[in-house]
Amino acid sequence: MSKKGVKLHYAWWIAVACCAIYAGSVGVIVSCAGLFYKSVSTELGVGTADIVFYTTLMYLVITITLPFAGKIFSKFNIRLILSVAALTDALAFGLMGTYASVYQFYVSGVLLGISNSFLIYAAVPLIINNWFKEKMGTVLGLSMTFMGIGGAIFAPIAGYLIETIGWRYSYMTLGLLVAVLTLPFTIFVIRKDPKENNMTAYGMGIADESSKKVVDETGTPLKQAIKSVPFYALFIFTGLLGLVVTVSFHIPNHLQSQGYSTTLAATVVTCVMIGQTSGKFLLGWLNDKVGIMITNIVGIGSGMTGIVLILFSGSIGGISIYIGGLAFGIGYSTSTLLPPFMIKAVFGNRDYASIYSIIMASSTLAIAVGTTIFGFAYDITGSYYAVFFGVLAIQVIAILLGVMTLRRKAISAKNNAYLAVNEK
């Protein structure tokens, strides 16, 4: 056997780079954000909500920027874009340690929104879709687990730093960490697709090049996609999954309102994070094994099971509350994992990046407004029962929309093939 035969495919280095990007952009900037709120608001003499608003701004800016991300990737070098985004992430987060006014945090929120449109949402699914024709679901799921793994590693570190060196130097230290985690990979490793290295994707031999061309040509063009029912069904589907995510912010408050201790509530949140992290890998593997239809039902169904167990844990008793946290965490993971699988299944590869970036904007918008809506619902009703039952209804609608959209896939595929033939 030649050495060439056992050489590691470059696609696996791409996978490592994607893991590092998620660990830095989500594991540090998103997961550690809440640890600073109290210290910052106390020193600056403002309310916690005033500081938290920079996070809301970040997601609103992501919503506005995402629809343009696919077109930007098609016109400019992806390494340059992601390197600028990673540097912006590091600077915007690190500079928070120098701020003396809450309004300066809002500037960082806007910058983080622009940079993370590319780093968190647009780039990784596109790159992995290009590099892996086999095990795409497994690799994407594995990469996304580093959102949770990064948070699990760096959140305790951030807490320790805040207590020992203060919140200002902690921001600066973590900003430097973001740069160390992401920039080497965006500069030296990332490539948009195998053609940049004169290679073929993992799982595709030379004999498969002609079939790749057919797949690319028969994918749905963006102009045709945005006029179709499946496009708007997936837009709503993705937004509904984003709404479900926001209920996780309210689980601790719900448990405490039911008489549970803060320690137990924190343990359930840990279970949610474990479920979220493992769920991304499990659902990615399941997608590769049995397809998107069953993965869709299992993923969202797990989230529904978790909601029910958490809601009625007082009556059920035992370890049901912890199982509920794990199950809800698996459902949580569907918000970032299912949309790229669904989009590829329904619309193919032709304009995948542009279609994906537009549809994912509905998720970030839902996250930006969902937390506030559920908070108002609690204030009005005095409990989270209406919120939790509402979320169950949302999940049922999401499953139905997903099934309906995938059933239209066969018809769309036939039409696209017909159009491709006639275009020639």
Summary of the structure (lengths in Angstrom):
residues: 424
radius of gyration: 21.6
end to end distance: 42.9
largest distance: 70.3
contacts: 1560
relative contact order: 0.13
helix: 86%
strand: 0%
